């Protein structure tokens, strides 16, 4: 396993602040891609027992608590987020509880980094780089959408009713996206 504090292309990036915008790199987060048939109520029940929350079943829904955050990616696909040091325990619990069931779980933590963007001008910055209609798809807290920002594939997760987003991006595009977001925010510097 890689050491994120050494290998992350964002490790040397300082928090960026402008008028109405903040961009920071978040801590390394455990991210598990989970797939199953959403009609399998036994799996749904066991995942709720393990995490304390339901798997979201509608497009763009996100459910979370103090330990886990689950994002809907597709009809039978989710990302389960947890503290990086908790992910092996979560994987083992899922494998133990679902040993007889048809599902897949893949650790994609090393695949994504997360950039957090917040502030009153966040929507305007995001709108510069994506064709996604933010007002239709991620207009409230606990909504997510997969899209592109400046040609980088991303998962945008709205964390608050105030503009605050976690933007998950592949490691190989993380520095590029960071620089693009900072550049797009310069119009708001004083």
Secondary structure, DSSP 4 states (H G I P E B T S, - for coil): ---HHHH-TTTTPPPEEETTEEEEEPPPEEEEEEEE-TT-HHHHHHHHHHHSSPPP-STTBEEE-SS-EEEEEETTEEEEEEEGGGHHHHHHHHHHHTTTS-EEEEE-GGGEEEEEEESTTHHHHHHHH--S-HHHHS-SSSEEEEEEETTEEEEEEEEETTTEEEEEEEHHHHHHHHHHHHHHHGGG--
